[in-house]
Amino acid sequence: QVQLVESGGGLVQAGGSLRLSCAASGSNLGNNVMGWYRQAPGKQRELVAAITKGGNTNYSDSVKGRFTISRDNAKNTLYLQMNSLKPEDTAVYYCNAWSSDPIRGYDYWGQGTQVTVSS
């Protein structure tokens, strides 16, 4: 089935930037919502940002003004530009793709990529 592979994580200093990418296999994903979630040690996984196929976006209040989510539908790729990073952004970031299609519906997750922001 569909595979989601994240990349771009790493170690950065506070105030720095990272750009995460999520490549989805195949070209038959149809209409869906893609998003970035993150999970810090000892905390629940939380939604960071989401984007529809048509480009509508939603952001967590904690990242508004700092992060930008985008997608390239032709390449089946999701991006997260993270600027002005803070230590509290440290987490494993997961890519998600969800569709409610009654026949082709799915809920896929990537393996995660570590983002560490030092003080």
Secondary structure by P-SEA (a helix, b strand, c coil): cbbbbbcbbbbbcccbbbbbbbbbccccccbbbbbbbbbcccccccccccccccccccccccccccbbbbbcccccbbbbbbcccccccccbbbbbbbbccccccccccccbbbbbbcc
